[in-house]
Amino acid sequence: MLRPERMSKVSVTGSKAVMDDVIEAVHDLHLVHLSDYDGSWEGFDNGDPVEGAEAASEKLVTVRSLENILDVDAADAGPSRIVTEEALEEELEEVRQEANRLDDRRDELAEELREVDEQIGSMAPFATLGMPLHLLSGYDSLEVRVGEGNADAIREALRDAAVVREFEVQEADGVLAAYVYPESNARENVLEDVFVGIDFTTIEVPEAGEGDPSEYIEELRHRKQRLESKLDTVEDELQELRLEVASFLLAAEERLSIDVQKSEAPLQFATTENAFVAEGWIPTDDVDALRATVSETVGDRVDVEELERASYDQHGDPNHTEAVADGGTVSMADEPPTVQDNNEFVSPFESLTQMVGR
């Protein structure tokens, strides 16, 4: 049966003056799963982020936003590259400006297309009716209503209305126009009262000047084609930019993610003005390697202790821990992560399981 690697809880205690060096060394090992300090020790507080953490976080947000704009994913990664601080300042800013410019232009064109589609839709009933637009509004003594409804019911209501002197109703494919001459003593907008309770939905006459609605729709369709062509050009430019900068963005995201992890690591530490304590889980077989690395980096200014070891049940789940003889007091109580020590047959599938956090 496949069993997970045995994990040990370790404590790293030392001078705050070398904390950054320890973080750098331990992070490069890619072995330690940090525990969160819960603030329960008297005199100890959670540490502060390393200087530059906020700037790195902001750049990481920018990079991920650009990846979203350009639709960059892991499949776009080319040859690995080193992203320098200079590139994170200058190249990232150039990419940001160009990507935002194209994205803003894409949004503008998409909004114009939406408006044109709305205009085409609003003009369609008038094209169906076949009446020039200037004949549907602008009268002093004639009231006009255009809409959809029951033409027979409207004619009957107009015939029965004492405030109506003359009227005419034109209809085409469910769209109708009612032309009404009110009596001289009638108040304005008499049709509001006449059409109460009648199946009729008013369609506002668009402010498009004079002319045939069908011709105006044709003009709108030509404009739509021009906008679609411009939008295609912008999409092509975004695609070219994506191919050009995808590798850079993915490499920048990887570096910045590491920078943020390292700079925010002290938030999980217990610290005083002069000292820090960090706890975490590490494969038991690698405890000595951790001690050696820390000692090589900062000498005896930091102490690494193994506090406890995890035991696992028949299913490979941690069921309890056992104290190590020279260990100290465990303060950051948490469950050990699971790390599989797989054979050659299973190892190719590790990349799938590593998508889920330990």
Disulfide bonds with the S-S distance in Angstrom:
none
